[in-house]
Amino acid sequence: MTKNEDRRTKRTQKKLKHALLELLKEKELNDLSITEVAQYAQCNRVTFYSHYRDLHALLAAIFDDYLNDLITYFRKGYQNLERFSSDDEHRHRPLFEFIYQNQFVFSLILKGEVVPGSQNQFCESLVQVSSTELRLGEATEIEIPALNYFLTYGSLGFFMYWIQQDFKDSPEVMAKKLSYLQSKMFKEAIVLEE
């Protein structure tokens, strides 16, 4: 594939993703057709099928993009640190800011109604990073993987609460609340070297 073909492919995929997200603001996924999405993206069905098998595959690709970006923002919270305290709300802020900036998509992901399993995808993305790049600074009676899952899936409930409150609190307030909750579980984490 040449650079021009690669750019064209990425541009078409971006247009299709944008079209689907815009149309999902008006209709449910099951009420949309591939023709509608393709027309909104200013392409045809053949072009759509050259990139995605159906609308579910397109939405899954969108979710993958946002979850990959979420991991980047999650890492920003402890980037350039050797260790951090559990009550340091600044490490949570990039995560909340990214979700806040992309409320519509994360509402779809976290509610898990449109793509079954998207909640687990969200949590497993964060668990994977936590388990490979961080470790506790103190000994604990609970196995680290169990604590990691408890904190991550518990945070899912916290994010769900934020969505149900229509993102009423700012990312800063939510980061502070989550830090408070996590400070009750552990004191300090160490960032593992790459």
C-alpha positions as CSV (number, residue, x, y, z in Angstrom):
1,M,0.0,0.0,0.0
2,T,1.4,3.4,-0.9
3,K,1.4,6.4,1.4
4,N,-1.4,8.0,-0.6
5,E,-3.5,4.9,-0.4
6,D,-2.8,4.6,3.3
7,R,-3.8,8.3,3.9
8,R,-6.9,7.8,1.8
9,T,-7.9,4.7,3.8
10,K,-7.4,6.5,7.1
11,R,-9.3,9.5,5.9
12,T,-12.2,7.3,4.7
13,Q,-12.2,5.4,8.1
14,K,-12.2,8.7,10.0
15,K,-15.2,10.0,7.9
16,L,-17.1,6.8,8.5
17,K,-16.4,6.9,12.3
18,H,-17.5,10.5,12.5
19,A,-20.6,9.8,10.5
20,L,-21.6,6.9,12.8
21,L,-21.1,8.9,16.0
22,E,-23.1,11.8,14.6
23,L,-26.0,9.6,13.6
24,L,-25.9,7.8,16.9
25,K,-26.8,11.1,18.5
26,E,-30.1,10.9,16.7
27,K,-30.9,7.2,16.4
28,E,-30.2,3.9,18.0
29,L,-27.5,1.7,16.3
30,N,-30.1,-0.9,15.3
31,D,-32.2,1.8,13.6
32,L,-29.3,2.9,11.4
33,S,-28.4,1.4,8.0
34,I,-25.0,1.1,6.4
35,T,-26.4,3.2,3.5
36,E,-27.2,6.1,5.9
37,V,-23.7,6.0,7.5
38,A,-22.0,5.8,4.1
39,Q,-24.1,8.7,2.7
40,Y,-23.3,10.8,5.7
41,A,-19.6,10.1,5.2
42,Q,-20.0,10.9,1.5
43,C,-19.1,7.5,0.3
44,N,-20.9,4.4,-0.9
45,R,-21.8,1.0,0.5
46,V,-18.9,-0.7,-1.4
47,T,-16.5,1.7,0.2
48,F,-18.0,1.0,3.7
49,Y,-17.7,-2.8,3.2
50,S,-14.0,-2.4,2.0
51,H,-13.3,-1.2,5.6
52,Y,-15.9,-2.7,7.9
53,R,-18.1,-5.8,7.8
54,D,-21.0,-4.0,9.6
55,L,-22.0,-1.1,11.8
56,H,-21.0,-3.1,15.0
57,A,-17.5,-3.6,13.6
58,L,-17.3,0.2,12.9
59,L,-18.4,1.0,16.4
60,A,-16.0,-1.5,17.9
61,A,-13.2,0.3,15.9
62,I,-14.3,3.6,17.3
63,F,-14.3,2.2,20.9
64,D,-10.8,0.8,20.3
65,D,-9.5,4.2,19.2
66,Y,-10.9,5.9,22.3
67,L,-9.7,3.2,24.7
68,N,-6.2,3.4,23.2
69,D,-6.3,7.1,23.8
70,L,-7.7,6.6,27.3
71,I,-4.6,4.5,28.1
72,T,-2.4,7.4,27.0
73,Y,-4.2,9.7,29.3
74,F,-4.1,7.2,32.2
75,R,-0.3,7.0,31.8
76,K,-0.1,10.9,31.8
77,G,-1.2,10.7,35.5
78,Y,2.0,9.1,36.6
79,Q,4.4,10.0,33.7
80,N,7.8,11.2,34.9
81,L,7.1,10.0,38.5
82,E,8.9,7.3,40.4
83,R,6.1,6.9,42.9
84,F,2.8,8.6,43.9
85,S,0.5,8.7,46.9
86,S,-2.9,7.2,46.6
87,D,-4.5,10.5,47.6
88,D,-2.8,12.5,44.8
89,E,-5.8,13.6,42.7
90,H,-3.5,15.0,40.0
91,R,-2.8,11.5,38.7
92,H,-6.5,10.9,38.0
93,R,-7.2,14.3,36.4
94,P,-6.0,13.4,32.8
95,L,-8.3,10.4,32.8
96,F,-11.3,12.3,33.9
97,E,-10.5,15.2,31.5
98,F,-10.3,12.9,28.6
99,I,-13.6,11.2,29.5
100,Y,-15.2,14.6,30.0
101,Q,-14.1,15.8,26.6
102,N,-15.5,12.7,25.0
103,Q,-18.7,12.3,27.1
104,F,-20.9,10.9,24.3
105,V,-18.5,8.1,23.3
106,F,-17.7,7.1,26.9
107,S,-21.4,7.1,27.8
108,L,-21.8,4.5,25.0
109,I,-18.8,2.5,26.2
110,L,-19.5,2.6,29.9
111,K,-23.2,1.9,29.7
112,G,-22.3,-1.2,27.7
113,E,-25.7,-1.3,26.0
114,V,-24.6,-0.7,22.4
115,V,-21.7,-3.0,22.3
116,P,-21.9,-5.8,24.9
117,G,-18.6,-6.2,26.8
118,S,-17.5,-2.6,26.2
119,Q,-17.5,-2.0,30.0
120,N,-15.1,-4.9,30.4
121,Q,-12.9,-3.6,27.6
122,F,-12.7,-0.3,29.4
123,C,-11.7,-1.9,32.7
124,E,-9.3,-4.5,31.2
125,S,-7.5,-1.7,29.4
126,L,-6.8,0.0,32.7
127,V,-6.1,-3.3,34.5
128,Q,-3.5,-4.2,31.9
129,V,-1.6,-0.9,32.3
130,S,-1.8,-1.0,36.1
131,S,-0.6,-4.6,36.4
132,T,2.4,-4.1,34.2
133,E,3.5,-0.6,35.0
134,L,2.7,0.0,38.6
135,R,3.1,-1.8,41.9
136,L,2.2,-1.0,45.5
137,G,4.7,0.7,47.7
138,E,3.7,-1.4,50.8
139,A,2.8,-4.9,51.6
140,T,-0.8,-5.9,51.7
141,E,-2.8,-8.9,52.8
142,I,-4.7,-9.0,49.5
143,E,-3.1,-10.2,46.4
144,I,-2.1,-7.3,44.1
145,P,-4.1,-8.6,41.1
146,A,-7.2,-8.9,43.2
147,L,-6.8,-5.3,44.6
148,N,-6.1,-4.1,41.0
149,Y,-9.4,-5.6,39.7
150,F,-11.3,-4.3,42.8
151,L,-10.0,-0.8,42.3
152,T,-10.5,-0.8,38.5
153,Y,-14.0,-2.3,38.4
154,G,-15.0,-0.2,41.4
155,S,-13.9,2.8,39.5
156,L,-16.2,1.7,36.7
157,G,-19.1,2.2,39.1
158,F,-17.7,5.6,39.9
159,F,-17.6,6.6,36.2
160,M,-21.2,5.2,35.8
161,Y,-22.3,7.4,38.7
162,W,-20.7,10.4,36.9
163,I,-22.5,9.6,33.7
164,Q,-25.9,9.3,35.5
165,Q,-25.3,12.7,37.1
166,D,-24.8,14.0,33.5
167,F,-21.2,14.9,34.2
168,K,-22.3,17.4,36.8
169,D,-19.0,17.5,38.7
170,S,-15.9,18.7,37.0
171,P,-13.0,16.4,36.2
172,E,-11.0,18.0,39.1
173,V,-13.8,17.3,41.6
174,M,-14.2,13.7,40.4
175,A,-10.4,13.1,40.5
176,K,-10.4,14.3,44.1
177,K,-13.3,12.0,45.0
178,L,-11.7,9.0,43.4
179,S,-8.3,9.7,45.1
180,Y,-10.1,9.9,48.4
181,L,-11.7,6.5,47.9
182,Q,-8.5,4.9,46.7
183,S,-6.5,6.3,49.6
184,K,-8.6,4.1,51.8
185,M,-7.3,1.0,49.8
186,F,-3.6,1.7,49.5
187,K,-1.0,4.3,50.5
188,E,1.5,4.5,47.7
189,A,2.3,3.1,44.3
190,I,5.6,2.7,42.6
191,V,6.0,3.3,38.8
192,L,8.0,0.4,37.2
193,E,10.7,1.2,34.8
194,E,10.0,0.6,31.2
